[in-house]
Amino acid sequence: MFELWVVWRYLTIKRGQFFNLVTILSIVGMALGVGTLVVVMAVISGFESTLQKSVVDVSGHILILKRGEALDPMDVFEPRLRKLVPNIDTLAPFVHVEGLLANNGKMSGVVVEGFEPDQVDKTLNFKNRIVSGVYDLGTGQEKFPPLIVGRGLADKLGISVGQEVAVVLPKNSPTTKLVGFTTRLKKFRVSGIVDLGMYEYDTRFLITSAKAAQDLSGIGPVFTGLRVKLTNAKLAPEASFKLSMDLGINYFVRDWLESNHNLFEAIKLEKVVIFVVLLFMTVAACFNIASTSFISVLRRYGDISVFKTMGSSYYRLVRFFSLQGMVIGILGSILGLIMGLSLCFLIAKTDFVYVPAEIYHLRSLPVEVRWKDIVVILVASCLLCFLSTLAPARKGARLDVIEGLRR
């Protein structure tokens, strides 16, 4: 307690004033460094979590395809999968079709995926991502089956809810000598527009019922793939490997993390690099703290001599000046944390930060404050503060008593 009292007297000045200008600048510099780290780490964490949620919502935890063939009947295939992986929660068989979407004289390559309406909602999360219209896949028996269009694709082709659009599917035609292929065409009615969370999904995906997709492709009442939801997303890599080994080479099995491995690894690497780079702002602030401590040592030569005369040891004097720097660093870190969290809240509640979706796959800046990141930032900042105070503290503790009294 005595050390803290001395430190507080050294940091404050007389005549009712609180901190001197040098101390205030040191605290502000530390706050800016810590606040910047908090905001940037929260944005990167939010970016990672948003992408992960978007991928899982749209594709599930595991994708299973049979190479060149339709899947086995589900009443046979599903028990086999559940026996191999007991952690399977739900399954959503689907029909995958690649074609062209035509509207108002414009065309774009698209991926049509057809699901059983009573099964898809248990595995994927399209319903909560509807931004316009209604979530309706229909039954496939309608004259113009309902179709859900990605928001980016709707903007690109000028598609609106309730509009009729045509999906064209190129097919090989051995009997056609002129061009070598023919086309299949099916008209749909747009029932809703969905935000799939990633720009490349939003500009390609169309969602409809399994029956409508089967009619478009002409493959009959079979499914071409299966999306699997597990009880825990972290189990996906192990479950995917086990399914791939047991099902054999005729099946293509991939988990959500493997499908986007390069993207998520790049995010993790960028997070570390950005943390290290921005930490140098805190290092610069620590130089201010070190200079403040040196000035304090120069001004306190007489006090140091008195302390030594009264029996204060070398290590106690080191604690005096180290605590002085640590108090500045801790105050700056707390102020920076408050500033950073406030800015994170502001970013999360408003859209004043523009994010180009075609580059970053997102339409708004996501923010997620992870307390693990906060702890790392505070520990690193306080450690840098402590290291920056050692040199001036040791210099003051080594002062000769006679020399200090002469000054």
Helices and strands as residue ranges (DSSP letters): H 2-11, H 21-59, E 62-66, H 74-84, E 88-103, E 106-115, H 117-123, G 127-129, E 130-133, E 146-150, H 151-157, E 164-172, E 181-194, H 199-202, E 205-209, H 210-217, E 225-230, G 233-235, H 236-247, E 251-255, H 256-259, H 261-299, H 301-309, H 314-349, H 357-360, H 371-397, H 401-406
